[in-house]
Each structure stands twice: as structure tokens, then as C-alpha cells.
Amino acid sequence: MLLSACHKRHQPPVRGFYYWKTIYNLSAKEKTTIQQLHCKRMYVRCFDVDWNDEQQKPLPVSIVRLPAQLDTSMEYVPVFFITQPVLQHLTENNADSLAQNINKLLTSLCAESKWTPKEIQVDCDWTAGTKDIYFSLLKKLKEQSVFKHKDVSCTIRLHQIKYFLKSGIPPVDKGLLMCYNLGDLRKYGKQNSILDVDLAKDYLKHLSGYPLKLDVALPLFHWSVLFHNRQFAGILRGVEPDDLQKKSGFISISENFYRCDREQKWHDYLFQAGDEVRVETVAYNELLKMAEYLASNLKHTPDNVCLFHLDSATISKYETQELENIYAAFD
């Protein structure tokens, strides 16, 4: 009996997805996937808070449209993103009004869908220079009515783990470690800015010593990055990795790089001869290595593990068993 008590297994993490679209409406493929993977949690992006130069104040943008009734078999976590310009303009004087406005909007969204969340998440890539005002805002948010008696979490980037003495520890109940977007998206070259496991491990050397309990998010998404004269020119929306392999006028110059050989219009973009596109995807074996590393090095078993994000085109790039294996690495 004593041996049994000493070796009692932990509860496996709750499985979830991020939902990062402006209209909450699951496709048949998305519904089937969350059922097959026994996912019980959905992190729903509700809105962004961005700085409005014209009105000289922070305002909500891209507010989500929710159904009148959410599926009661899932637990939903409202998430809102705060941009860097907001923190750069925010002061103690206007942080109170921002907290109140966020409270009003979240209260309204939850009421419209008869939604009573147990957790609310704040997404923000704060820096050492903006940590004080951000942490102050977090404290003010926790005083608002919709936040009371709920867990308040915030996203944690890898650089905030590596340099936590400078970045500080946010005053929240727990964090969610975002294991992606570590590299420099704008830098010309063959690197993968979404996930580089070796680079991530370097940033997470002291992960077990991070004082805040962490949930985990891993990336499934991909994107195509455009370079003009070797300078970053933006992310190409709607251009899938497979599209470039088939598209005439684009020449493969390396495993994940393509060069346009003539001026042409495609997907509402005007490409110039010589423009280059770097395709960034996340291979299953890299995801599994990252998941296994985190499972072995986190101080505590995470309560929740989620994938970013639930989208038919994105999840179709992976076998269901592959996604199962990623979740199961934390069991």
C-alpha cells in the first residue's frame, strides 16, 4: 500500500485547442478532430486590444462573433491579445479605464453566449521595459467583476522564461507557455521562425526553476514569408506550402525556399521577378521532440496542453494519431 501511494500517477493534462478566428463556427473536420482526440478545452480569441492613433487610446479590434449557445461538452477560455503599442502608451492614469472597458466587453460577450468561464487568459508579449505597466494592468483586471472568482492566466514566451529576472513574473494564477514564434520571422535565410527545437531548448535550460505553474501550447500552423531584395515584405495569406510546389513561375531553390522568375499576380499579391518565399511548417517529429522535452523538464505536470490552432487546413497536415502522440507525451 505504501509503495502504491508513493507511485500514484498524476492526472493527465486536459487536451485543448486554440481557436483564432473572428467567427466561432466549427467545420465538420474540426468537430471530428476534437472528438477523436478527446479534447475538452477551447481557448477562444475574443478580441485584440490595439492602440488607436486617431483617438489616442486603446480600443478593441477584431471582436469575435459567437453562437447564441456554446457546446456544453467543452470548457471555453476567453483570450484577448494586448499589443505592444498599447503598453508603450499606457500609463497608470488610463490603465484603470482600459481594465474597465475590457471587463465590459468580456461581460457582454459571455452574456450573449450564456458563457460562464472558469478561466480568463491575457495574451501579451511584454518586455522588460513594459513589464511594470503590464503587471499593473493585470492587477487592475483581476479586480474587475468578470475576473473575480476565476483563474487568470497569461501567455508566456520562451524569452520570458530565459530572462525571467529581467522580464519578471506576472501576477497571475498561472501561465501558458507558448512554444513557438521563437526565431526572427523578418530575417532572410532558411531558418524556421515557428519552431526550432534546439534553439527552444537553449531558452528553456532553466525551465524547471520557473516559479509560475505552466500549461503548454504547441504549434500546428504554417505560413509563407515573402522577401523582396532579401528584405522582409510580409506574410502571404492564403498561400499554402503545397501551392508553391505546383505554381508555375516559382522555382524551388532549396527545401523550403522558392524564387519567382517573372512578374505575376497571384492570391491578390503582385510578385516581382526575383521575389523569394520561405515556407515554414512544423514537422511532426519536431513537435514530438518538443513535447517530450517539455514533459521531462517542466517543474509540474501541466493541467492543460493545447495546440495552436483549430483550423481544417492546418490539422489536415497531420495524421490524427500524430496529434494523439503529441498530447500523450504529457500523460
N, C-alpha and C positions, 0 to 999 in steps of 0.2 A: 504493500500500500504506500509506503514511504517513497519507494522508487517510482511508483506511478505518479505520485504527486509532484515529484521533482522534475519529471519529464513531461508534464502536461503541455500539450501543444497549444500554441496561440490560435486565436480565431483568424482564418484567412481574411485578407482585406476585402472590403466591398468593391465590386467592379463597377466602373463607370466610364462615361464618355463626356467630353466637352461638346457642346452644340454651339457653333459660332456663326449662325446665320441670323438675318433680321426677321425672318418669318419662321415660327416654330411649326413645322409640318413634316413629320417623318414619312419617308418613302417606304414602300413595301420591303425593299432591300435593307433599309436601316432598321425597321421593326424586326425583321427576321434575325438580323445580326445580333441585336441586343438580347433577343430571346435565346438564341443558340449559345451565347456566351454568358448567360445568366447575369446580365448587368442590371443593377438595381439603383444606379445613381446617375443623374444627368446634371452637369454643370452648364447652366444656360446663360449665355451672354445676353444681358438685358439692355445695356446701352454703354456708350463711351461718354466720358466727360472730357471735353476739349476746350481750349481757350479760344474765345471769340474776340478777335482784334477789333472788330467794329463796335461791339458793345462793351468791350473791355471787362469781360467777366467770363467765368467758366459756364458752359452750357452743355446739356446732354445732346448727343447726336446718335443717329442710327438706333433709335429705340425699337426693341423687338416687338413683333406682333404675336401675341399668344392666343391659343384657343380659349374658348369660354370655360373649358374644363380640361385640366391636365389628367393624364393617365394615372390613376391612383396606385398602380402597381409599382411605380417608380418614385424615388425620392428626388426632389429637384432642389438644386442650389443656385440661387440667383448670383450672377457675377457681373460686376461692372468694371470697366477699364478707365484708369485715370492717366492722361498723357503727361509727358514731361513739361510741356509749356504751361500746363495748369499749375504744377508745383513751382515752376520758376516765377510765376506771377502771384502765387498765393501768399497771403500774409495772415497773421493771427486775427486781424480785424475782419477779413472776409471768409475765413475758414468756417466760422460758425454758420454763416448763411449758406455756404456750399453744403455743409453737413445736413442742414435743414431741408434744402432742396432735393438732395439725394434721398433723404428719408421720405419726402412727399411722393417722389416718383416711384420708388420701390413699393411704398404702401399702396399706391394706385394700381401698379402692375399686378401685385399679389391679389388685390381685391377683385380685379377683373377676371382672374382665372381661378378664383377660390383656392388660392395657394397659401399655405402656411408653412414656410420653410423652417427647418431646424438650424440651418447654417446659411450665412451670407459671406460671399467671398469678394475681396477687393483685389483687383489686378493692377499692378503698377510696377514699372521698372525704375524704382527710385535710385538715387546715387548718394554718395557721402555728402554732397553739397545740398541735397534736398531732403535728407532724412529727417531733420528736425521738424520741418513744416508737415511732412507726410505723417510722421508719427503723431504729431499734434492733431492732425485731421482724423486719424484713426481713433484716437481717444474721444474726439467730439462725436464721431459716428456711433461709437458704442453707447453714447448717452441718448441717442435718438430712439424713438418708440419702436420702430420696426426691427431694430437691432437687439433690443433688450430680451433677455432670456433665450438668446440664440448663440451658437458658436460663431465667432467672427474669425475668418481666416484670411490670409493674403498670400499671393503668389510670391515665390522666392526663386530668383535666378541664380545660376551657378556662381556668378561673380560675387553675389551677395553672401554665398557660403564661404568662398575662398578668402574674401576680405571682410569678414563679418565684424572685425574690430573697428573698421572704418565705416562700414555700411550700417552697423547697428542691428539690434534685434527688434523687430516691430512689436508693438504692444497689442498682440492679438492672441487668440486661444491656440492657434496652430498655423502652420504654413503648408503650402503645397509647392513642392519642388518641381520646377519646370525644367526638364532635362532636354532642352532643345534651344535653338537660336543662340548658340554659343559663339560661332565664328563670325567673321566680318562679311556680311552679305555684300557690301559695296566693293570689296577688294577684288581686283581682277585675278584670276587664277583658277585652278582646278579643284580647290578645296570645297568641302561640303559645309555650308554655314548652318545647316539644320542640326546635324548630329555628327560629331567626331568623337568616338568613344575614348580614344587615348587622350585627347585634349580634355574631355569631360572628367576623366579620372584624375588628371592633374589638378583640376579645380576642386575636386572632391576629396583630396587627400585627408582632410580633417573633418569629413562629414560626420563621423561618429561623435565628435565633440560639439556639434552644433546644438545649442541649448533648447531650441524650439522643436516641439514634436512636428514631424513632417509627413504629409501624404505625398503621393508621387504622380506626375503626369509624364507620359512618353509620347513622342511624335509619330504620327502616321502620314502627315501631309507631305506634299511635294510642291515645288514651284520651278519656274523657268525665269532666269535672271538675264536681262538684256544689257549688253555693253556696246557703247559706241566709241570708237577710237580708244578702246580699253578702259573707258570710263563708265561707271555705273549709270544706267539710263532707266532703270525701273524693273519692276516685276511684271511679267506678261500674264495678265489674267486670261484664263480660258485656254491657254496653250499647254496641252498635256505632253508629257515626255515622249509618248509614242507618236504624237503628231509630227514631231520634228524628224523622226526616222523616215517617215513616209513623204514628207513635204518636198516637192521639187523646188530647187533654188536654195536649198540648205545642204551644206556638205559637212559630214562628220569629220572633225579634226582631232578628236580624242574620245575617250569613253563617254564623257558627259558634256562635250563642247561641240557646238555647231556654228558654222560661219555662213552668212547669207552671201550668195555670189552675184546677186543683182538687186536693183531696187524693186520692191514689190509691196503691195498692201495685203495684209493677212490678219484676220482677227481684229480688224479695226486699227491695226498698227501699220505705220509706214516704215518699212525696213530699208536701210541703205546698204549698198554693196559693201561688204567688209564688217557689217554688224555681227556680233557674236552672241550666242545664247548659251548660258551654262544651265544645265538641267540638274536639279538637286532632288534626289529621292532618298528614302531611308530604307536600306535593305533589312530584311527580316533578321538575318544573322547578327547585324549590328544592334538592332533593337533588343534581341535576346541577350546579347553580351552586356548591354547596358542594364537591363532588368536584373540579371544575375549579380552584377557588381553592386547595384543598389541594395538588393535584398541581403547581401552579405555585409554591407558596410553601414547601413542605417543604424542609428542608436536604438530605435524602436521599430517594431514591425508597423508599417503604415496601416491606418484604419481604412484608407481608401487608395485605390490605384485606378487612374483613368487614362484614357488615350485621347489624343487631340488630332482630328476631331471626327464626329459622326457625320459622314458625307458619303453618299453612294459611290461616287467616282473614286474617292480616296480608299475606302475599305475594300473596294473590288481589287485593289492591287495586292491584297494579302489573302491567303487561304484562312478559312475560319479556324483551322487547327493551329495555324501560326499565331493568331491572336490569342487563342486559348493558352498556348505555351507561354506567351509573354505575361499574361495575368497569373498563370500558375507558378511562375518563377518566385512569386512572393508568398505563396501558400505555405 
